[in-house]
Amino acid sequence: MAEYVQTKFDSKSFNPVAFGAYVDRIPTTKRNELIKSRAIRGNQQIRQAFSSQTGTAYATIPMTGRIGGTPLNYDGVTNITAQSTTTFERGVVVIGRAQAWTEKDFSADITGGVNFMDNVAQQVAEYWDGIDQDMLLSILKGIFAMTGVANLKFVNGHTLDITALTGEDSDKNPRNRAGATTLNTAIQQASGDNKSVFTIAIMHSSVATNLENLRLLAYLKQTDANGIQRDLGIGTWNGRAVLIDDSMPTEDVAAVYALTSDTEINPAKTYYTRSGSSGNYVYTPVASPVVGSIGSYYELTSEGYTKYTTFVLGDGAFDYENIGAKVPYEMDRDPAVNGGEDTLYSRQRKVFAPFGISYTRNTQVSASPTSAELETGANWTLVHNGESTKEYIDHKAIPIARVISRG
C-alpha cells in the first residue's frame, strides 16, 4: 500500500495519493475522444522499458518487420531459399513537465458548498489535458519537419496541400478549402488501401465552419440530466470523429504586390505605393493616381490568406504511457508570505510515441525534451534497422496525415 504524509491545504486535509487518483477520474473530453478513436493506445513494452530502470528517460524499442520476398517457382528442380524478417529500432523519450499554483486565500474558492477535491482536481485535470495536446502538436510538427530521402516519402506522401488550387468544386466550394472529397483523398494518398485505419481529424474552427456550411460536418449530441440536448463540440466528417481546436497550426501568407506594367491609368484598377524596408513593406492604396507617377505604382497580384493544418490520425497513431513522477502532487504552505500562502505542485512524465517514427535526441540538451526540441525535424526519423545500409519501415503503415487548406 502506498504511503503518504497527511498535509493541510489552506486548513483542508490533503492526501496526495487520493488527490492523484481523483484527478485521473475527472473526465477530459479531448483526451477521451482521442482514446475512444483508438488513435492513442497503451504500449506495455514501453511501460516495461521505463519502469524496469530507475531514472530512464530514453529507450530503444525493437519493432519486428513483416515477412516478404518473391515466391520461387515450385517445379521440382528449383531450390527454395529462405528469407528472414528485419528488426527495426524505435527510439522513444519520456517528456517531463511540471507546474505549480499559489493562492493567498484559496478557501474563498472552495466554500459555499463547492467540493474541494472536485474544484481543484477539475482544474488540474483540464490543465494537463491541454498540455498533453500541446505535446502531441509539437510532436506532429516535428515529424512533418523531417528531412532526408526516406523521411520525405512520409512527409510528402502524408501531406495534402490544397492551398494553391484554383476554381470551385461541384458544390461551388473553392477547391483550396476543405470539401466533400478532401479527407478521402488525403488518407488514400497516405495509406492507400489501408485508409480505413484513420478514425479522427483535429481541425481549426475555421475549417470546421466551412464544412458546416457545406453540411459535411454533423455534431454529436448529449442529453443532460435536465433533458436538455446539447452539442458536444465533437462532430463527424466522412465517418471520422472531429475535434475542433484553434490551437491547430496556422500560417499567414502575405499578399503579393508587383510594379505595374501599365503606362496609362486604368480606372478599374487599384494602385498602391510602397513604403518601409524589405520584409516590412507597407502598401497603401492611391486615392487619385496620376500618370506621371505610374512607374512607381504597385498592383496586387495575389491576395493574402491563412493556411490551416488539419491532422488526421488512425488506429494506433500514437503509443501512450503515463510513466509517472516520484511525487506527482504535493502541497507546501508558507505562513509568512502575504499573510499565508498555499502552493500546489504538480509533475508528470509521459510518453507519446508516434507509430513507425523514432525519436533520435540529435539536438536534445537535457533529460526531457522541450517543446522546441520536439518540433525539430532533426530529432525524428522513420524507424529503420540501424544498419549501415538502412532499411526503413513502409511509410504507408503510419496512420498519421495532414491536410493544409485555406479553410
Secondary structure, DSSP 4 states (H G I P E B T S, - for coil): ------EEETTEEE-HHHHHHHHHHS--HHHHHHHHTTSEEE-HHHHHHHHSSTT--EEEEEEEPPP--PPPP-SSSSPP----PPEEEEEEEPEEEEEEEEESSGGGGS-TT--HHHHHHHHHHHHHHHHHHHHHHHHHHHHTT--SHHHHHHHHHTEEE-TT--SB-TTS-BTTS--TTHHHHHHHHHHGGGGGGEEEEEE-HHHHHHHHHTT--EEEEEE-TTS-EEEEEEEEETTEEEEE-TTS-EEEEPPEEEE---SS--TTS--EEEES-TTS-EEEE-SS--GGGGGG-EEEEE--EEEEEEEEEETTSEEEEE---SSSEEEEEESSGGG-EEEEEEEEEEEEEETTEEE--TT--SSS--HHHHT-GGGEEE-B--SSS--BPPGGG--EEEEEE--
